[in-house]
Amino acid sequence: MIGIERLDTFFTILIGMGTQPTSLLLLFGATLLGIIFGALPGLTATLGIALLTTLTYGMGPAPAMVALLGIYVGGVYGGSYSSILINIPGTPAAAATALEGYPLACRGEAGRAIGATTTASCIGTLIGMLFMVTMTPIVSAFALQFTSFEFFLLAFFGIIISGTLSSSDLVIKGWISGFLGLFLACMGRDPLQAFPRFTFGFPQLESGLDVVAVIIGAFGIPQIIQVLGGTFCAGEARQLTKVLPSFKLMVQNSGNIVRSSLIGVGIGSVPGIGEDVAAWMSYGAAKNASKQPEKFGTGVYEGVIATETANNSCIGGAIIPLLSLGIPGSPPAAMLLGALMLHGVTPGPMLSIEHPNFILEVTAILFLASIAMWIIGIVLARQVVKVLRLPPQIFMPIVVVLCIIGSYGLGLNLFNLYVMLPVGIVAYFMTEMKYPIAPLVIGYILGPMADENLRRALMISHGSFLPMFTRPVCLLLLAVILLTILSQMGLFRWLRQRRHANRQGTE
């Protein structure tokens, strides 16, 4: 926990940064750049940090961290713009936001939805920052308990909860969609023995499918086809609504915010998972905890608040193992690790000795970045909502160009376009048959983690699953998975109905 002296040092650092015009200008500029990167499909926070790292080479460690953390926070938040306005996630971390954000925009509440996500993202970042500075040793010790079996079960659980995202039809359709995404993730050379799988003789498939091309294809192409068919938001959606969220709405979601923040910090502190998984996990938890889960998917504020709180609180969680162990908790944090080492800062157990106040400096930067993100987000909301006022005939060709640039731009690989189109066509027909697309994306994102860790665990145990049943964390995850499957299959509801019928029979 923070002592009085460290608290005094933190406020001294915070005031020092907050009163320097150059630091504030750099922070606001980097945060705005991050929001732009996040809002444009295919330009992620990871790419933003990677590009900005080279530009900070001539800076000192402190101003470099101001710029890099600003674009990190802004990039994770910025993806919610395109998710809400056009149902195309700007980043993988915002894919879950589209499930509720776009229906809200279609009801004419795009401004209020963006205001709610902006406030939730700010709160989530602050809570993640608080955990980062106060509970780094505890959370890091828990993260170290995860071995290959735990990583596999965590990924498998993420695919299983896909069934909760398909409330309009059979639960099994969500699982089918999720395991289809898992199959797509297995294409290419396996990461352990480099053996080609499901490449069908195409050498371009040996490196697998690019995640950005899959996500843009799965969400973008169906949306473009639907617009061509005349199903784009119209009428009420074009009206500019109130941007600032009501105090009552945030108070009503206080429990949701706390739960989602804890999920985000917990997922972020486990190395290698990231903000996108935290968003899906919190969305599933919010739906399971809701009194009206059947309304999810039609535009509920609990959903967008849960996802945006979790993916931004995951930033603080991902920095915990980065600073204390030198192990990044997410892909953007991995880029941050390279930037730190470039500036002569080596994360790990010796960090607090070599740079005693570095963690407090990072904490102060995250605090200021969250405030900058909220101010810029609220100011920009009224402008970006006007996107819905453009006629679809003018707007959608721009979206098509952005989808093409987003798929091709990451790696300058033309084959990504050949991936995006068939994935999008398949996703469109799945949507028409009421198969949810979100679980497919979840399965694809979690697929590599599930595949690699299961195979590694079995190689270590010589093909035996017994070690899975001897580890406490594994047993906890297995129990959660079993309860999730039974609840989604309606067993508990059937037992309650049967008990109620027996009670009535005895009366």
Kinemage of the C-alpha trace (Angstrom):
@kinemage 1
@onewidth
@group {chain A} dominant
@subgroup {mainchain}
@vectorlist {calphas} color= white
{ca met a 1} P 0.000 0.000 0.000
{ca ile a 2} L 1.044 3.625 -0.481
{ca gly a 3} L 2.678 5.171 2.574
{ca ile a 4} L 2.359 8.812 3.584
{ca glu a 5} L 5.759 9.685 2.145
{ca arg a 6} L 5.040 7.976 -1.186
{ca leu a 7} L 1.628 9.662 -1.313
{ca asp a 8} L 3.307 13.025 -0.800
{ca thr a 9} L 5.813 12.164 -3.556
{ca phe a 10} L 2.978 11.183 -5.883
{ca phe a 11} L 1.172 14.494 -5.432
{ca thr a 12} L 4.436 16.367 -5.918
{ca ile a 13} L 5.020 14.552 -9.226
{ca leu a 14} L 1.381 15.037 -10.257
{ca ile a 15} L 1.419 18.775 -9.562
{ca gly a 16} L 4.772 19.122 -11.303
{ca met a 17} L 3.472 17.445 -14.485
{ca gly a 18} L 0.125 19.222 -14.334
{ca thr a 19} L 1.717 22.665 -14.186
{ca gln a 20} L 4.138 22.182 -17.083
{ca pro a 21} L 2.570 23.457 -20.326
{ca thr a 22} L 4.853 21.335 -22.502
{ca ser a 23} L 3.917 18.137 -20.642
{ca leu a 24} L 0.194 18.926 -20.838
{ca leu a 25} L 0.433 19.787 -24.534
{ca leu a 26} L 2.309 16.558 -25.217
{ca leu a 27} L -0.204 14.566 -23.162
{ca phe a 28} L -3.290 16.026 -24.843
{ca gly a 29} L -1.736 15.669 -28.295
{ca ala a 30} L -0.764 12.023 -27.717
{ca thr a 31} L -4.173 11.187 -26.248
{ca leu a 32} L -5.954 12.785 -29.208
{ca leu a 33} L -3.694 10.869 -31.600
{ca gly a 34} L -4.510 7.680 -29.713
{ca ile a 35} L -8.260 8.321 -30.010
{ca ile a 36} L -7.862 8.818 -33.769
{ca phe a 37} L -5.841 5.593 -34.037
{ca gly a 38} L -8.470 3.720 -32.049
{ca ala a 39} L -11.424 5.119 -33.997
{ca leu a 40} L -10.048 4.190 -37.429
{ca pro a 41} L -10.581 0.457 -38.138
{ca gly a 42} L -7.275 -1.398 -38.214
{ca leu a 43} L -5.205 1.261 -36.427
{ca thr a 44} L -4.792 -0.080 -32.896
{ca ala a 45} L -3.184 1.208 -29.713
{ca thr a 46} L -0.395 -1.323 -30.271
{ca leu a 47} L 0.411 0.163 -33.665
{ca gly a 48} L 0.188 3.689 -32.256
{ca ile a 49} L 2.714 2.948 -29.504
{ca ala a 50} L 4.999 1.211 -31.993
{ca leu a 51} L 4.997 4.199 -34.351
{ca leu a 52} L 5.329 6.779 -31.601
{ca thr a 53} L 8.226 4.950 -29.951
{ca thr a 54} L 10.568 5.942 -32.770
{ca leu a 55} L 9.515 9.593 -32.437
{ca thr a 56} L 10.307 9.641 -28.701
{ca tyr a 57} L 13.865 8.401 -29.156
{ca gly a 58} L 15.347 11.852 -28.533
{ca met a 59} L 13.202 12.480 -25.424
{ca gly a 60} L 13.953 11.650 -21.828
{ca pro a 61} L 12.140 8.749 -20.090
{ca ala a 62} L 9.541 11.018 -18.424
{ca pro a 63} L 8.238 12.895 -21.514
{ca ala a 64} L 8.450 9.675 -23.549
{ca met a 65} L 6.171 7.922 -21.039
{ca val a 66} L 3.782 10.895 -21.168
{ca ala a 67} L 3.432 10.463 -24.933
{ca leu a 68} L 3.289 6.658 -24.948
{ca leu a 69} L 0.794 6.277 -22.100
{ca gly a 70} L -1.341 9.044 -23.586
{ca ile a 71} L -1.638 7.236 -26.920
{ca tyr a 72} L -2.183 3.929 -25.049
{ca val a 73} L -5.144 5.257 -23.049
{ca gly a 74} L -6.600 7.150 -26.013
{ca gly a 75} L -6.186 4.202 -28.386
{ca val a 76} L -8.030 1.729 -26.160
{ca tyr a 77} L -10.895 4.195 -25.680
{ca gly a 78} L -11.076 5.495 -29.265
{ca gly a 79} L -12.314 2.199 -30.697
{ca ser a 80} L -15.702 2.797 -29.085
{ca tyr a 81} L -16.442 5.639 -31.556
{ca ser a 82} L -16.665 3.499 -34.667
{ca ser a 83} L -18.243 0.623 -32.696
{ca ile a 84} L -21.137 2.825 -31.628
{ca leu a 85} L -21.547 4.894 -34.789
{ca ile a 86} L -21.109 2.362 -37.605
{ca asn a 87} L -20.956 -1.037 -35.835
{ca ile a 88} L -17.347 -1.566 -36.979
{ca pro a 89} L -14.914 -1.810 -34.035
{ca gly a 90} L -11.907 0.428 -34.420
{ca thr a 91} L -9.870 -1.924 -32.209
{ca pro a 92} L -10.332 -5.516 -30.987
{ca ala a 93} L -10.832 -4.125 -27.469
{ca ala a 94} L -13.985 -2.283 -28.658
{ca ala a 95} L -15.595 -5.212 -30.480
{ca ala a 96} L -17.845 -6.014 -27.515
{ca thr a 97} L -18.950 -2.367 -27.309
{ca ala a 98} L -20.599 -2.635 -30.733
{ca leu a 99} L -23.137 -5.181 -29.440
{ca glu a 100} L -24.948 -2.537 -27.390
{ca gly a 101} L -23.476 0.726 -28.682
{ca tyr a 102} L -24.752 0.456 -32.251
{ca pro a 103} L -28.366 -0.374 -31.246
{ca leu a 104} L -28.238 2.670 -28.958
{ca ala a 105} L -27.102 4.808 -31.909
{ca cys a 106} L -29.968 3.425 -33.982
{ca arg a 107} L -32.363 4.599 -31.262
{ca gly a 108} L -30.998 8.133 -31.533
{ca glu a 109} L -28.826 7.887 -28.401
{ca ala a 110} L -25.368 7.886 -29.985
{ca gly a 111} L -24.270 11.011 -28.106
{ca arg a 112} L -25.393 9.689 -24.756
{ca ala a 113} L -23.799 6.305 -25.463
{ca ile a 114} L -20.448 7.939 -26.279
{ca gly a 115} L -20.737 10.067 -23.154
{ca ala a 116} L -21.360 6.961 -21.048
{ca thr a 117} L -18.424 5.080 -22.588
{ca thr a 118} L -16.157 8.097 -22.145
{ca thr a 119} L -16.990 8.402 -18.463
{ca ala a 120} L -16.764 4.646 -17.933
{ca ser a 121} L -13.377 4.543 -19.670
{ca cys a 122} L -12.101 7.360 -17.471
{ca ile a 123} L -13.294 5.644 -14.292
{ca gly a 124} L -11.883 2.309 -15.435
{ca thr a 125} L -8.476 3.849 -16.130
{ca leu a 126} L -8.432 5.487 -12.695
{ca ile a 127} L -9.360 2.250 -10.926
{ca gly a 128} L -6.739 0.333 -12.908
{ca met a 129} L -4.209 3.006 -11.951
{ca leu a 130} L -5.156 2.626 -8.281
{ca phe a 131} L -4.622 -1.135 -8.383
{ca met a 132} L -1.361 -0.685 -10.243
{ca val a 133} L 0.191 1.480 -7.565
{ca thr a 134} L -1.256 -0.207 -4.471
{ca met a 135} L -1.487 -3.924 -5.205
{ca thr a 136} L 1.303 -4.676 -7.660
{ca pro a 137} L 3.027 -7.323 -5.457
{ca ile a 138} L -0.238 -9.166 -4.630
{ca val a 139} L -1.671 -9.282 -8.141
{ca ser a 140} L 1.688 -10.168 -9.641
{ca ala a 141} L 2.054 -13.093 -7.250
{ca phe a 142} L -1.390 -14.368 -8.288
{ca ala a 143} L -0.536 -14.026 -11.972
{ca leu a 144} L 2.555 -16.156 -11.430
{ca gln a 145} L 0.288 -19.052 -10.388
{ca phe a 146} L -0.916 -19.380 -13.976
{ca thr a 147} L 0.711 -22.177 -15.960
{ca ser a 148} L -0.190 -23.590 -19.364
{ca phe a 149} L -3.262 -25.474 -18.100
{ca glu a 150} L -4.665 -22.321 -16.448
{ca phe a 151} L -4.136 -20.282 -19.602
{ca phe a 152} L -5.928 -22.942 -21.663
{ca leu a 153} L -8.907 -23.098 -19.294
{ca leu a 154} L -9.162 -19.312 -19.209
{ca ala a 155} L -9.252 -19.201 -23.010
{ca phe a 156} L -11.735 -22.079 -23.164
{ca phe a 157} L -13.975 -20.293 -20.673
{ca gly a 158} L -13.917 -17.202 -22.869
{ca ile a 159} L -15.160 -19.281 -25.816
{ca ile a 160} L -17.823 -21.011 -23.711
{ca ile a 161} L -19.364 -17.748 -22.525
{ca ser a 162} L -19.977 -16.975 -26.180
{ca gly a 163} L -23.315 -18.682 -25.640
{ca thr a 164} L -24.377 -15.835 -23.379
{ca leu a 165} L -23.971 -13.426 -26.294
{ca ser a 166} L -26.646 -15.162 -28.410
{ca ser a 167} L -29.843 -14.444 -26.516
{ca ser a 168} L -32.009 -14.208 -29.622
{ca asp a 169} L -31.648 -17.880 -30.543
{ca leu a 170} L -30.218 -21.188 -29.350
{ca val a 171} L -27.234 -21.039 -27.007
{ca ile a 172} L -25.450 -23.709 -29.024
{ca lys a 173} L -25.272 -21.316 -31.983
{ca gly a 174} L -22.985 -19.088 -29.939
{ca trp a 175} L -20.744 -22.057 -29.161
{ca ile a 176} L -20.659 -23.125 -32.825
{ca ser a 177} L -19.652 -19.601 -33.813
{ca gly a 178} L -16.991 -19.508 -31.083
{ca phe a 179} L -15.425 -22.809 -32.101
{ca leu a 180} L -15.451 -21.703 -35.746
{ca gly a 181} L -13.291 -18.787 -34.638
{ca leu a 182} L -11.069 -21.271 -32.791
{ca phe a 183} L -10.655 -23.236 -36.027
{ca leu a 184} L -9.656 -20.073 -37.919
{ca ala a 185} L -7.067 -19.356 -35.234
{ca cys a 186} L -5.495 -22.795 -35.778
{ca met a 187} L -4.729 -22.102 -39.440
{ca gly a 188} L -1.033 -21.696 -40.229
{ca arg a 189} L 2.113 -23.133 -38.696
{ca asp a 190} L 1.653 -24.208 -35.095
{ca pro a 191} L 3.706 -22.095 -32.672
{ca leu a 192} L 5.486 -24.993 -30.966
{ca gln a 193} L 6.690 -27.254 -33.779
{ca ala a 194} L 6.151 -25.022 -36.853
{ca phe a 195} L 4.072 -27.689 -38.594
{ca pro a 196} L 1.633 -26.272 -41.196
{ca arg a 197} L -2.044 -26.863 -40.375
{ca phe a 198} L -5.116 -26.200 -42.525
{ca thr a 199} L -3.131 -24.238 -45.111
{ca phe a 200} L -4.699 -26.134 -48.059
{ca gly a 201} L -1.526 -25.723 -50.065
{ca phe a 202} L -1.486 -21.903 -49.867
{ca pro a 203} L 1.884 -20.633 -48.598
{ca gln a 204} L 0.254 -17.314 -47.616
{ca leu a 205} L -1.761 -19.158 -44.950
{ca glu a 206} L 1.332 -20.524 -43.214
{ca ser a 207} L 1.597 -17.375 -41.120
{ca gly a 208} L -2.070 -17.592 -40.154
{ca leu a 209} L -4.848 -15.045 -40.596
{ca asp a 210} L -4.246 -11.468 -39.514
{ca val a 211} L -6.491 -10.593 -36.566
{ca val a 212} L -7.288 -7.117 -37.930
{ca ala a 213} L -8.400 -8.555 -41.293
{ca val a 214} L -10.639 -11.089 -39.540
{ca ile a 215} L -12.224 -8.519 -37.228
{ca ile a 216} L -12.827 -5.939 -39.970
{ca gly a 217} L -14.196 -8.642 -42.262
{ca ala a 218} L -16.471 -10.114 -39.583
{ca phe a 219} L -17.933 -6.782 -38.504
{ca gly a 220} L -17.371 -4.478 -41.478
{ca ile a 221} L -18.461 -6.501 -44.526
{ca pro a 222} L -21.857 -7.583 -43.079
{ca gln a 223} L -22.533 -3.988 -42.083
{ca ile a 224} L -21.701 -2.729 -45.587
{ca ile a 225} L -23.951 -5.375 -47.177
{ca gln a 226} L -26.780 -4.480 -44.823
{ca val a 227} L -26.432 -0.803 -45.723
{ca leu a 228} L -26.603 -1.672 -49.404
{ca gly a 229} L -29.818 -3.478 -48.546
{ca gly a 230} L -31.195 -0.362 -46.852
{ca thr a 231} L -30.837 -1.336 -43.169
{ca phe a 232} L -28.598 1.510 -42.000
{ca cys a 233} L -29.654 3.668 -39.035
{ca ala a 234} L -31.900 6.509 -40.123
{ca gly a 235} L -34.294 9.092 -38.713
{ca glu a 236} L -33.844 9.287 -34.965
{ca ala a 237} L -30.221 8.167 -35.180
{ca arg a 238} L -29.300 11.306 -37.053
{ca gln a 239} L -30.434 13.582 -34.248
{ca leu a 240} L -27.798 14.942 -31.886
{ca thr a 241} L -28.585 13.937 -28.328
{ca lys a 242} L -27.205 14.850 -24.932
{ca val a 243} L -23.559 13.856 -24.561
{ca leu a 244} L -22.893 14.112 -20.837
{ca pro a 245} L -24.198 10.986 -19.073
{ca ser a 246} L -26.613 11.514 -16.217
{ca phe a 247} L -25.347 11.129 -12.678
{ca lys a 248} L -28.229 8.736 -12.028
{ca leu a 249} L -27.110 6.410 -14.839
{ca met a 250} L -23.574 6.139 -13.484
{ca val a 251} L -24.801 5.594 -9.906
{ca gln a 252} L -27.143 2.848 -11.086
{ca asn a 253} L -24.163 1.162 -12.758
{ca ser a 254} L -21.780 1.594 -9.811
{ca gly a 255} L -21.784 -2.139 -9.075
{ca asn a 256} L -21.328 -2.877 -12.761
{ca ile a 257} L -18.377 -0.470 -12.917
{ca val a 258} L -16.679 -1.993 -9.865
{ca arg a 259} L -17.163 -5.554 -11.137
{ca ser a 260} L -15.943 -4.691 -14.638
{ca ser a 261} L -12.925 -2.845 -13.249
{ca leu a 262} L -11.938 -5.853 -11.159
{ca ile a 263} L -12.318 -8.102 -14.202
{ca gly a 264} L -10.209 -5.732 -16.287
{ca val a 265} L -7.435 -5.489 -13.701
{ca gly a 266} L -7.457 -9.251 -13.134
{ca ile a 267} L -7.349 -10.109 -16.847
{ca gly a 268} L -4.728 -7.438 -17.509
{ca ser a 269} L -2.429 -8.716 -14.785
{ca val a 270} L -2.290 -12.169 -16.416
{ca pro a 271} L 0.499 -11.872 -18.994
{ca gly a 272} L -0.376 -12.157 -22.661
{ca ile a 273} L -4.175 -11.777 -22.632
{ca gly a 274} L -5.133 -8.134 -23.105
{ca glu a 275} L -7.926 -5.565 -23.211
{ca asp a 276} L -10.125 -7.339 -25.769
{ca val a 277} L -10.554 -10.429 -23.573
{ca ala a 278} L -11.311 -8.227 -20.552
{ca ala a 279} L -14.088 -6.471 -22.491
{ca trp a 280} L -15.747 -9.762 -23.514
{ca met a 281} L -15.457 -11.211 -20.012
{ca ser a 282} L -17.032 -8.145 -18.414
{ca tyr a 283} L -19.808 -8.089 -21.008
{ca gly a 284} L -20.699 -11.700 -20.202
{ca ala a 285} L -20.560 -10.977 -16.466
{ca ala a 286} L -22.797 -7.912 -16.880
{ca lys a 287} L -25.350 -9.946 -18.797
{ca asn a 288} L -25.340 -12.776 -16.274
{ca ala a 289} L -25.788 -10.297 -13.406
{ca ser a 290} L -28.533 -8.309 -15.129
{ca lys a 291} L -32.153 -8.552 -14.009
{ca gln a 292} L -33.193 -8.367 -17.662
{ca pro a 293} L -30.547 -10.315 -19.624
{ca glu a 294} L -32.940 -10.772 -22.536
{ca lys a 295} L -32.565 -7.069 -23.388
{ca phe a 296} L -28.842 -7.410 -24.062
{ca gly a 297} L -28.160 -7.022 -27.757
{ca thr a 298} L -30.952 -4.472 -28.174
{ca gly a 299} L -29.013 -1.511 -26.762
{ca val a 300} L -28.522 -1.383 -22.982
{ca tyr a 301} L -26.161 0.956 -21.199
{ca glu a 302} L -24.982 -1.747 -18.807
{ca gly a 303} L -23.261 -3.454 -21.739
{ca val a 304} L -21.290 -0.478 -23.091
{ca ile a 305} L -20.355 0.685 -19.592
{ca ala a 306} L -19.111 -2.797 -18.659
{ca thr a 307} L -16.950 -3.269 -21.755
{ca glu a 308} L -15.404 0.197 -21.755
{ca thr a 309} L -14.727 0.134 -18.015
{ca ala a 310} L -13.010 -3.240 -18.305
{ca asn a 311} L -10.821 -2.574 -21.337
{ca asn a 312} L -9.507 0.675 -19.858
{ca ser a 313} L -8.989 -0.714 -16.348
{ca cys a 314} L -7.035 -3.481 -18.073
{ca ile a 315} L -4.381 -0.865 -18.908
{ca gly a 316} L -3.375 -0.557 -15.258
{ca gly a 317} L -3.598 -4.325 -14.838
{ca ala a 318} L -1.372 -4.952 -17.870
{ca ile a 319} L 1.266 -2.557 -16.533
{ca ile a 320} L 1.454 -4.445 -13.209
{ca pro a 321} L 3.422 -7.476 -14.525
{ca leu a 322} L 5.252 -5.185 -16.951
{ca leu a 323} L 6.797 -3.056 -14.223
{ca ser a 324} L 7.236 -5.684 -11.511
{ca leu a 325} L 8.218 -8.724 -13.591
{ca gly a 326} L 9.218 -7.334 -16.980
{ca ile a 327} L 6.400 -9.365 -18.561
{ca pro a 328} L 3.807 -7.378 -20.564
{ca gly a 329} L 0.172 -8.121 -19.790
{ca ser a 330} L -1.157 -7.146 -23.246
{ca pro a 331} L 0.098 -6.436 -26.802
{ca pro a 332} L 0.243 -2.633 -26.247
{ca ala a 333} L 2.123 -3.263 -23.005
{ca ala a 334} L 4.598 -5.385 -24.980
{ca met a 335} L 5.293 -2.375 -27.218
{ca leu a 336} L 5.617 -0.273 -24.071
{ca leu a 337} L 8.244 -2.706 -22.767
{ca gly a 338} L 10.371 -2.165 -25.866
{ca ala a 339} L 9.995 1.609 -25.530
{ca leu a 340} L 11.075 1.515 -21.872
{ca met a 341} L 14.190 -0.481 -22.667
{ca leu a 342} L 14.947 1.904 -25.532
{ca his a 343} L 14.994 4.739 -22.991
{ca gly a 344} L 17.237 2.892 -20.544
{ca val a 345} L 14.524 1.732 -18.127
{ca thr a 346} L 14.556 -2.020 -17.466
{ca pro a 347} L 11.311 -3.242 -15.861
{ca gly a 348} L 11.568 -5.982 -13.263
{ca pro a 349} L 12.343 -6.526 -9.585
{ca met a 350} L 15.218 -3.997 -9.666
{ca leu a 351} L 13.062 -1.173 -11.052
{ca ser a 352} L 12.185 0.277 -7.647
{ca ile a 353} L 15.903 0.377 -6.753
{ca glu a 354} L 17.243 1.769 -10.012
{ca his a 355} L 14.315 4.216 -10.508
{ca pro a 356} L 12.641 4.687 -7.075
{ca asn a 357} L 9.875 7.046 -8.243
{ca phe a 358} L 9.213 5.569 -11.675
{ca ile a 359} L 6.017 3.710 -10.668
{ca leu a 360} L 4.650 6.897 -9.098
{ca glu a 361} L 5.487 8.812 -12.287
{ca val a 362} L 3.590 6.249 -14.362
{ca thr a 363} L 0.678 6.537 -11.918
{ca ala a 364} L 0.598 10.317 -12.254
{ca ile a 365} L 0.725 10.088 -16.063
{ca leu a 366} L -2.170 7.598 -16.129
{ca phe a 367} L -4.205 9.904 -13.899
{ca leu a 368} L -3.624 12.895 -16.151
{ca ala a 369} L -4.160 10.804 -19.296
{ca ser a 370} L -7.558 9.610 -18.059
{ca ile a 371} L -8.633 13.206 -17.401
{ca ala a 372} L -7.340 14.302 -20.820
{ca met a 373} L -9.165 11.402 -22.468
{ca trp a 374} L -12.453 12.393 -20.792
{ca ile a 375} L -12.145 16.057 -21.792
{ca ile a 376} L -11.205 15.273 -25.407
{ca gly a 377} L -13.838 12.527 -25.639
{ca ile a 378} L -16.673 14.745 -24.457
{ca val a 379} L -15.595 17.595 -26.750
{ca leu a 380} L -15.240 15.324 -29.795
{ca ala a 381} L -18.477 13.430 -29.164
{ca arg a 382} L -20.692 16.167 -30.581
{ca gln a 383} L -18.608 16.226 -33.732
{ca val a 384} L -18.260 12.495 -34.369
{ca val a 385} L -21.976 11.894 -33.788
{ca lys a 386} L -22.577 14.022 -36.887
{ca val a 387} L -21.189 11.097 -38.888
{ca leu a 388} L -24.660 9.569 -38.697
{ca arg a 389} L -26.097 12.612 -40.467
{ca leu a 390} L -24.218 11.782 -43.650
{ca pro a 391} L -26.279 9.954 -46.286
{ca pro a 392} L -25.336 6.248 -46.408
{ca gln a 393} L -24.588 6.570 -50.129
{ca ile a 394} L -21.799 9.023 -49.272
{ca phe a 395} L -20.651 7.603 -45.976
{ca met a 396} L -20.390 3.868 -46.678
{ca pro a 397} L -17.874 4.168 -49.554
{ca ile a 398} L -15.634 5.955 -47.049
{ca val a 399} L -16.130 3.048 -44.634
{ca val a 400} L -15.209 0.596 -47.408
{ca val a 401} L -11.978 2.511 -48.069
{ca leu a 402} L -11.166 2.564 -44.334
{ca cys a 403} L -11.764 -1.184 -44.102
{ca ile a 404} L -9.437 -1.805 -47.035
{ca ile a 405} L -6.764 0.513 -45.639
{ca gly a 406} L -7.116 -1.007 -42.172
{ca ser a 407} L -6.700 -4.571 -43.451
{ca tyr a 408} L -3.875 -3.787 -45.854
{ca gly a 409} L -2.070 -1.179 -43.794
{ca leu a 410} L -1.041 -3.476 -40.934
{ca gly a 411} L 1.955 -5.209 -42.483
{ca leu a 412} L 1.246 -3.938 -46.025
{ca asn a 413} L 0.002 -7.412 -46.916
{ca leu a 414} L -2.339 -7.672 -49.895
{ca phe a 415} L -3.365 -11.160 -48.800
{ca asn a 416} L -5.199 -9.590 -45.852
{ca leu a 417} L -7.768 -8.249 -48.319
{ca tyr a 418} L -8.326 -11.777 -49.633
{ca val a 419} L -8.901 -12.857 -46.021
{ca met a 420} L -11.225 -9.979 -45.132
{ca leu a 421} L -13.685 -10.555 -47.985
{ca pro a 422} L -14.509 -14.296 -47.504
{ca val a 423} L -14.611 -13.894 -43.726
{ca gly a 424} L -17.053 -11.016 -44.168
{ca ile a 425} L -19.273 -12.976 -46.575
{ca val a 426} L -19.386 -15.961 -44.219
{ca ala a 427} L -20.138 -13.607 -41.314
{ca tyr a 428} L -23.000 -12.027 -43.284
{ca phe a 429} L -24.681 -15.377 -43.947
{ca met a 430} L -24.136 -16.378 -40.314
{ca thr a 431} L -25.887 -13.183 -39.265
{ca glu a 432} L -28.784 -13.958 -41.581
{ca met a 433} L -29.080 -17.408 -39.968
{ca lys a 434} L -28.982 -15.787 -36.499
{ca tyr a 435} L -25.522 -17.069 -35.632
{ca pro a 436} L -23.836 -14.330 -33.553
{ca ile a 437} L -20.584 -12.926 -34.925
{ca ala a 438} L -19.139 -11.806 -31.605
{ca pro a 439} L -18.321 -15.367 -30.400
{ca leu a 440} L -16.463 -16.009 -33.669
{ca val a 441} L -14.220 -13.053 -32.903
{ca ile a 442} L -13.783 -14.231 -29.301
{ca gly a 443} L -12.800 -17.704 -30.503
{ca tyr a 444} L -10.300 -16.271 -32.965
{ca ile a 445} L -8.715 -13.965 -30.394
{ca leu a 446} L -8.485 -16.644 -27.698
{ca gly a 447} L -7.682 -19.499 -30.089
{ca pro a 448} L -3.877 -19.128 -30.152
{ca met a 449} L -3.735 -18.957 -26.356
{ca ala a 450} L -5.901 -22.066 -25.972
{ca asp a 451} L -4.078 -24.050 -28.664
{ca glu a 452} L -0.527 -23.240 -27.670
{ca asn a 453} L -0.989 -23.645 -23.919
{ca leu a 454} L -2.929 -26.913 -24.123
{ca arg a 455} L -0.334 -28.492 -26.385
{ca arg a 456} L 2.540 -27.207 -24.248
{ca ala a 457} L 0.901 -28.528 -21.074
{ca leu a 458} L 0.327 -31.955 -22.619
{ca met a 459} L 3.913 -32.089 -23.866
{ca ile a 460} L 5.195 -31.351 -20.365
{ca ser a 461} L 2.846 -33.883 -18.729
{ca his a 462} L 3.497 -36.529 -21.426
{ca gly a 463} L -0.108 -36.438 -22.620
{ca ser a 464} L -1.740 -36.589 -19.179
{ca phe a 465} L -4.608 -34.332 -18.082
{ca leu a 466} L -4.171 -35.271 -14.405
{ca pro a 467} L -2.070 -32.195 -13.474
{ca met a 468} L -5.081 -30.057 -14.425
{ca phe a 469} L -7.023 -31.562 -11.498
{ca thr a 470} L -4.260 -31.006 -8.946
{ca arg a 471} L -3.945 -27.217 -9.243
{ca pro a 472} L -6.335 -24.972 -7.230
{ca val a 473} L -6.694 -22.326 -9.954
{ca cys a 474} L -7.471 -25.040 -12.534
{ca leu a 475} L -10.154 -26.535 -10.286
{ca leu a 476} L -11.699 -23.091 -9.801
{ca leu a 477} L -11.784 -22.463 -13.550
{ca leu a 478} L -13.206 -25.945 -14.241
{ca ala a 479} L -15.993 -25.309 -11.716
{ca val a 480} L -16.825 -21.956 -13.326
{ca ile a 481} L -16.871 -23.521 -16.806
{ca leu a 482} L -19.133 -26.362 -15.640
{ca leu a 483} L -21.548 -23.968 -13.922
{ca thr a 484} L -21.600 -21.762 -17.024
{ca ile a 485} L -22.467 -24.691 -19.316
{ca leu a 486} L -25.188 -25.979 -16.983
{ca ser a 487} L -26.728 -22.520 -16.562
{ca gln a 488} L -26.713 -21.824 -20.301
{ca met a 489} L -28.348 -25.187 -21.002
{ca gly a 490} L -31.177 -24.195 -18.675
{ca leu a 491} L -30.551 -26.860 -16.021
{ca phe a 492} L -30.885 -24.475 -13.098
{ca arg a 493} L -34.041 -22.932 -14.563
{ca trp a 494} L -35.501 -26.429 -15.037
{ca leu a 495} L -34.683 -27.316 -11.423
{ca arg a 496} L -36.372 -24.137 -10.165
{ca gln a 497} L -39.475 -24.841 -12.254
{ca arg a 498} L -39.594 -28.402 -11.007
{ca arg a 499} L -39.226 -27.300 -7.395
{ca his a 500} L -41.970 -24.720 -7.899
{ca ala a 501} L -44.266 -27.341 -9.459
{ca asn a 502} L -43.655 -29.755 -6.572
{ca arg a 503} L -44.379 -26.997 -4.061
{ca gln a 504} L -47.674 -26.216 -5.780
{ca gly a 505} L -48.521 -29.932 -5.901
{ca thr a 506} L -48.062 -30.337 -2.162
{ca glu a 507} L -50.277 -27.329 -1.485
